[in-house]
Structures are given as structure tokens and as C-alpha cells.
Amino acid sequence: MKTININLGQRSYPIYVGENLLGNNTIFKKHISTKKIVLVSNKTVAPLYLDKVTSAIGNDKEIIPIILPDGEQYKNTDTLNKIYDVLLQNKCDRDILLIALGGGVIGDITGYAAATFMRGVKFIQIPTTLLSQVDSSVGGKTGINHTLGKNMIGAFYQPQCVIADVDVLNTLSDRELSAGLAEVIKYGLIRDYPFFEWLEHNMNSLLSKKTELLAEAISRSCINKADVVSQDEFESSKGIRATLNLGHTFGHAIENAMGYGNWLHGEAVACGMVMAAFLSKELSWLTEADFIRIKNIMLSAKLPIDPPNISQEKFVDLMQSDKKTHNNQIHLVLQKGIGKAILTHDYSQKAFLHTLQQKTFN
């Protein structure tokens, strides 16, 4: 087991990465002091791992399960209220501990419930997808979607710990695995060129779910994110955390336009990263050779690189609703080469619109 620490003063916490962690009673004992626990999962994950987690926690705790429907389309106020309802019906107080057992949707909505119930209660993240293990469970971003924009309602709220068990990826579908690899690739693109090269050489092994390599990819991703979050927890306007959104402004527009859940988050981000790379190339910030490498690594991870059929006007409208828009200017994370990214609004509008007009990057 490897332990990676997020250093945030009193809000610091560990990320545990390894095998058979869901059955590790020592980890749970270390982070659970309350007698009552609300464990939030979904209809896909709960049948696989709920019993294992409750057994590891021990029978001296009262565990109240909440099993939600599975999918991005349920990350909304209606589902959030179901969590509040159970908390209130069971007379939970500020000593309650919430556990999120699932992918990014479960982690985001449970974290937001923890951040807001009685103005804040403790919670633990147990991510069960590659994407949530390397990204959404780490760093304290919690929230829900609005019909007019993704993750527009939320809070920065850190967990007590993150438990990333590599074994759970054995039940992950090939499509979900590829979607998670998009966020892994992102770290290489924005700040870790050697990691990008490592991914180029090991992609086939990652797709075949080789445990040691998946553990290395998760650890390397979490180390990168931990370093960024430790420097810029609340994503200040000039801070480096915003670079973690590479591909996300384009990607969130795709998710919204196509209907939440039709494109997986990682798929939309992968396409968004290719669009950002194309715009960077148009601005002469990225070489043609590097643009081709970025396309190829997405394709090797079995990710989409061509955007769906969305009008230029619709794209712009949705991107203007993004959280990174300031004073009606769309701020984008763009590439200054592989391994270096910047947040900027100083780009050619003509090149930007030309990017949105592209139907294929093949």
C-alpha cells in the first residue's frame, strides 16, 4: 500500500492506494470514531462491494445504507434531497460520518451533502472507478449539476481520507476504464512530461488491467494532484489548480449538449483536450508533432477525439456558462507544449471559432 498525503494544514488527509483496501479494517478504524455511519452507494456498486466495506468497518457501528440510481443524470438536487431525507429521518447529528462508495457522481454528491448537512460533517471517499480514484475523489471539489451547467452548485470540502483500492477496477467496464485514463493522461499533458512518455509506452498494459501498472498510474496521478491542490486548494484566479481543467470547458459543453450520461465525463474531456491541443497548435504554441502525439495517445486509450455534432453557437453558449468564464471572457487551459499548460483568455477569437468548426481531427 502506498500513502500519498494532501498537505492542507488542519484539512490534510491521506490517499491510500493499493490492493484489498476495502477489507482493511485498520484503515477504517483509524478514520472512524463515530458510532453511526451513512454509507452512500449506487445500484451498480453496492451489490459488488457494500458487504465487504461494512464487514471491514465492523459490527460495532450502526451503518445506514443509501442506494441511489447510477448515472450522471442523477447528480442533481432531487438525489441530494434523498440523502438529506435519510439523514434527518434517522435523527443524524453533527457526529455523523458519511462514506461515498462509488464513482465520481457518488463522491461528488455525497461530499456536497457532507459539506452542507448541519453546515458540515465528516466524510470518507472510497472511489470505485479509475476516473474517481485519480481525480474527482481527490482535492475536495464536491457538487451537483444544474440543467444549465455541470458542477455549477458545489463546495470545496475535504474528506477524512481517500481509499483507492486497485482491485475494484477488475469489475470496471472497458469503456469506464478508458474514460478514467483520460484524466490520467491529463496529468502528463499539464505538468509531467515523463509520465506522459510512460503512458505512451504502457497504454496497452493499462487497458489490460495489469495491477502493478494501474497502481503506478493512480499513484503518479494522485501525487500530481496532491501537489497542485496543496499549492492552490480553492482554485484562485491566478493559481495552478485551474490547469487541472484542461479539456473540461470544451468537455462540459459536450456533456451538457448531448445530455448528461450519454458521453462519459472522461470521454468528453478527452475530446476537449484534443480540441484544446488543436487550438494551441493554431496559436503556434504546440507543434504539429506534439498535436499528433496527443491525438494518438487518446486513440490508444480507446477514447473519442472527434466532437459530436454541436453547432458553433451552441458550443459558445454552453462554454460561456462555465465556471472559468470571467467578464464574459471564456478562459481556457491551453498547451505550451506537452507537460506545460496555462489558463488564459489571451487567444485569437478566430482560431477559437475555427476549432469549434472542426468536425474531425483524424
C-alpha positions in Angstrom: 0.0 0.0 0.0 1.2 3.5 -0.8 0.1 6.6 1.2 0.0 10.0 -0.5 -0.6 13.0 1.7 -2.6 16.1 0.7 -1.0 18.8 2.8 -3.6 21.4 3.8 -2.8 22.2 7.4 -5.7 21.2 9.6 -7.6 19.9 6.5 -4.7 17.5 5.5 -5.6 13.9 4.7 -4.1 10.7 3.2 -4.8 8.9 0.0 -4.3 5.1 0.3 -3.5 3.3 -2.9 -3.2 -0.5 -3.1 -4.8 -3.9 -3.2 -7.5 -5.3 -0.9 -8.0 -2.0 0.8 -11.8 -2.3 1.1 -11.2 -5.2 3.5 -8.6 -3.3 5.5 -10.1 -2.9 9.0 -7.0 -0.9 10.2 -7.7 2.0 7.8 -11.3 2.2 8.8 -10.5 2.1 12.5 -8.1 4.9 12.1 -10.6 7.3 10.4 -13.9 6.3 12.1 -14.6 7.4 15.6 -18.4 7.8 15.4 -21.0 5.1 16.2 -23.3 5.9 13.3 -22.4 6.0 9.6 -24.4 6.7 6.5 -22.9 4.9 3.5 -24.0 6.2 0.1 -23.6 4.0 -3.0 -25.5 3.1 -6.1 -27.3 0.2 -7.6 -24.3 -0.9 -9.6 -21.6 -0.7 -7.0 -23.5 -1.7 -3.8 -24.1 -5.4 -4.8 -20.4 -5.7 -5.5 -18.7 -4.0 -2.5 -21.2 -2.9 0.1 -21.0 -6.0 2.2 -17.2 -6.1 2.1 -16.9 -2.5 3.3 -19.5 -2.9 6.1 -17.7 -6.1 7.3 -14.4 -4.2 7.3 -15.9 -1.3 9.3 -17.1 -3.8 12.0 -20.4 -4.8 13.6 -19.9 -2.3 16.5 -21.1 0.5 14.2 -24.7 1.4 13.0 -24.4 1.6 9.2 -27.3 3.1 7.3 -27.1 2.5 3.6 -28.4 4.8 0.9 -28.5 3.1 -2.5 -29.0 5.7 -5.4 -29.6 5.2 -9.1 -26.5 5.0 -11.2 -25.6 7.8 -13.7 -24.5 11.4 -14.2 -28.2 12.3 -14.9 -28.9 11.7 -11.2 -26.3 14.2 -9.9 -29.0 16.8 -9.1 -31.0 18.4 -6.3 -33.6 15.6 -6.2 -31.0 12.9 -5.5 -29.2 15.2 -3.0 -32.5 15.7 -1.1 -32.8 11.9 -0.8 -29.6 11.9 1.2 -30.8 14.8 3.4 -34.1 12.9 3.9 -32.4 9.8 5.3 -30.0 11.9 7.5 -33.0 13.7 9.0 -35.3 10.7 9.3 -32.6 8.9 11.2 -32.0 11.9 13.5 -28.4 12.2 12.5 -26.4 15.0 14.2 -23.0 16.6 13.6 -21.2 13.4 14.7 -22.5 11.5 11.7 -19.9 10.2 9.2 -20.8 9.8 5.5 -19.0 7.4 3.3 -19.1 7.7 -0.5 -18.7 4.2 -2.1 -18.9 4.6 -5.9 -17.6 6.6 -8.8 -17.4 10.4 -9.4 -21.2 11.0 -9.1 -21.5 9.3 -5.8 -18.3 11.0 -4.5 -19.4 14.5 -5.6 -23.0 14.3 -4.3 -22.0 12.6 -1.0 -19.3 15.2 -0.5 -21.6 18.0 -1.1 -24.2 16.5 1.3 -21.4 16.3 3.9 -20.4 19.9 3.2 -23.9 21.2 3.7 -25.7 19.0 6.2 -25.7 20.9 9.5 -23.0 23.1 7.9 -20.5 20.3 7.6 -20.0 16.8 8.8 -17.1 14.3 8.2 -16.9 12.0 5.2 -14.7 9.4 3.5 -14.2 8.8 -0.2 -14.0 5.2 -1.5 -13.8 5.7 -5.3 -14.6 2.7 -7.4 -13.7 3.9 -10.9 -10.4 4.9 -12.3 -11.6 8.4 -13.0 -12.7 9.0 -9.4 -9.6 7.4 -8.0 -7.3 9.8 -9.9 -9.4 12.9 -10.0 -12.8 13.6 -8.5 -12.3 12.0 -5.1 -9.1 13.9 -4.5 -8.9 17.7 -3.8 -12.2 18.5 -2.2 -14.4 19.6 -5.1 -17.9 18.5 -4.4 -21.2 19.4 -6.0 -24.2 18.7 -8.2 -25.2 19.6 -11.8 -27.8 22.1 -12.9 -29.8 21.8 -16.1 -27.9 24.8 -17.4 -24.4 23.7 -16.4 -22.2 20.9 -15.0 -21.0 21.2 -11.4 -22.4 24.7 -11.0 -23.6 24.1 -7.5 -21.0 22.9 -5.0 -18.3 23.5 -2.4 -14.7 22.9 -1.6 -14.8 20.3 1.2 -12.1 17.9 2.0 -12.6 14.2 3.1 -11.0 12.5 6.0 -9.2 10.1 3.7 -9.4 8.6 0.2 -9.3 4.8 -0.1 -8.3 3.8 -3.7 -8.4 0.0 -4.0 -7.0 -1.1 -7.3 -8.9 -4.4 -7.1 -12.2 -2.7 -7.7 -11.1 -1.9 -11.2 -11.4 -5.6 -12.2 -15.2 -5.1 -12.3 -14.9 -1.8 -14.3 -16.1 -1.9 -17.9 -13.6 -1.3 -20.7 -15.4 2.0 -21.5 -15.2 3.3 -18.0 -11.6 2.3 -17.8 -10.8 4.3 -20.9 -12.8 7.2 -19.5 -10.6 7.2 -16.4 -7.4 7.1 -18.5 -8.4 10.5 -20.0 -7.9 12.1 -16.6 -4.6 10.1 -16.1 -3.3 11.4 -19.4 -4.2 14.9 -18.4 -1.6 15.0 -15.7 1.1 14.1 -18.2 -0.1 16.9 -20.5 -0.3 19.7 -18.0 2.8 19.1 -15.8 4.5 15.7 -16.0 6.2 15.0 -19.4 8.0 11.9 -18.1 4.6 10.5 -17.0 3.2 11.2 -20.5 6.1 9.2 -22.0 5.4 6.4 -19.5 1.8 6.3 -20.5 2.7 6.2 -24.2 4.8 3.1 -23.6 2.4 1.3 -21.2 -1.1 2.1 -22.5 -1.8 -1.5 -23.7 -0.9 -2.9 -20.3 -3.1 -0.4 -18.6 -6.0 -1.3 -20.8 -5.4 -5.0 -20.0 -5.7 -4.0 -16.3 -2.2 -5.0 -15.1 -2.5 -4.4 -11.4 1.0 -3.1 -10.7 0.8 -0.6 -13.6 -2.6 0.6 -12.7 -1.4 1.2 -9.1 1.6 3.2 -10.5 -0.7 5.3 -12.8 -3.1 6.0 -9.9 -0.2 6.9 -7.5 1.5 9.1 -10.1 -1.8 10.9 -10.9 -2.6 11.4 -7.2 0.9 12.7 -6.4 0.5 15.3 -9.2 -2.9 16.3 -8.0 -1.8 16.4 -4.3 1.0 18.8 -5.3 -1.4 21.1 -7.2 -4.1 21.1 -4.5 -1.6 21.7 -1.7 -0.5 24.9 -3.5 -3.9 26.1 -4.6 -6.7 24.5 -2.7 -9.5 26.9 -3.7 -8.6 27.4 -7.4 -7.6 31.0 -7.1 -8.0 33.0 -10.3 -4.2 33.0 -10.9 -3.4 29.7 -9.2 -2.2 26.5 -10.8 -5.2 24.4 -9.9 -7.2 25.8 -12.8 -4.8 23.9 -15.2 -6.4 20.6 -13.9 -9.4 21.7 -16.0 -7.5 21.0 -19.3 -10.2 19.9 -21.8 -13.0 20.5 -19.3 -14.5 23.7 -20.7 -15.0 22.0 -24.1 -15.8 18.7 -22.4 -18.5 20.1 -20.1 -20.2 21.7 -23.1 -20.2 18.3 -24.9 -21.7 16.6 -21.8 -24.4 19.2 -21.4 -25.3 19.4 -25.1 -25.5 15.6 -25.5 -27.4 15.0 -22.2 -25.6 14.0 -19.1 -24.6 10.3 -19.2 -24.6 9.9 -23.0 -20.9 10.9 -23.2 -19.0 9.8 -20.1 -17.1 12.6 -18.4 -13.7 11.2 -19.4 -14.8 10.7 -23.0 -15.9 14.4 -23.2 -12.7 15.6 -21.5 -10.6 13.5 -23.9 -12.2 15.2 -26.9 -11.9 18.5 -25.1 -8.2 18.0 -24.6 -7.8 17.3 -28.3 -9.7 20.5 -29.1 -7.5 22.5 -26.7 -4.4 21.0 -28.3 -5.7 21.9 -31.8 -6.3 25.5 -30.7 -2.9 25.6 -29.1 -1.4 24.4 -32.4 -3.3 27.0 -34.3 -1.8 29.6 -32.0 1.7 28.2 -32.7 2.0 27.2 -29.0 2.1 23.5 -29.8 3.9 21.8 -32.6 2.2 19.6 -35.2 4.2 16.6 -34.0 3.1 17.1 -30.4 -0.5 17.6 -31.5 -0.3 14.2 -33.3 1.2 12.6 -30.2 -1.8 13.9 -28.1 -4.3 12.6 -30.7 -2.5 9.2 -30.8 -2.4 8.7 -27.0 -6.2 9.4 -26.8 -6.8 6.9 -29.6 -4.5 4.3 -28.0 -6.6 4.7 -24.8 -9.7 4.0 -27.0 -11.1 7.5 -26.4 -13.0 9.7 -28.8 -11.2 12.6 -30.4 -13.9 14.0 -32.7 -16.6 16.2 -31.2 -20.3 15.4 -31.6 -22.5 17.4 -33.9 -22.9 20.6 -31.9 -23.4 24.0 -33.6 -20.7 26.7 -33.1 -23.4 28.9 -31.4 -24.4 26.1 -29.0 -20.8 25.4 -28.1 -20.1 29.0 -27.3 -23.3 29.5 -25.3 -22.5 26.5 -23.2 -18.9 27.4 -22.7 -19.9 30.9 -21.6 -21.8 29.2 -18.7 -18.6 27.6 -17.5 -17.2 28.5 -14.1 -13.9 29.6 -15.7 -15.7 32.4 -17.6 -14.9 35.9 -16.2 -16.4 39.2 -17.5 -17.9 37.3 -20.4 -14.5 36.0 -21.5 -14.1 32.3 -21.8 -10.8 31.3 -20.0 -9.3 28.1 -21.5 -6.5 25.8 -20.4 -4.2 25.5 -23.4 -0.9 23.8 -24.1 2.5 25.4 -24.4 3.9 22.0 -25.2 3.4 18.6 -23.7 3.9 18.9 -20.0 3.1 22.5 -19.7 -0.4 24.1 -19.6 -1.6 27.7 -18.9 -5.0 29.2 -18.1 -5.6 32.1 -20.5 -8.2 34.3 -22.3 -5.5 35.8 -24.5 -6.1 33.8 -27.6 -7.3 34.5 -31.1 -11.1 34.5 -31.4 -10.7 33.5 -35.0 -8.6 30.4 -34.0 -11.1 29.6 -31.3 -14.1 29.6 -33.6 -12.1 27.7 -36.2 -11.5 25.0 -33.6 -15.3 24.8 -32.9 -15.9 24.3 -36.6 -13.8 21.2 -36.8 -15.9 18.0 -37.4 -12.9 15.6 -37.2 -9.3 15.7 -36.0 -8.3 12.4 -37.7 
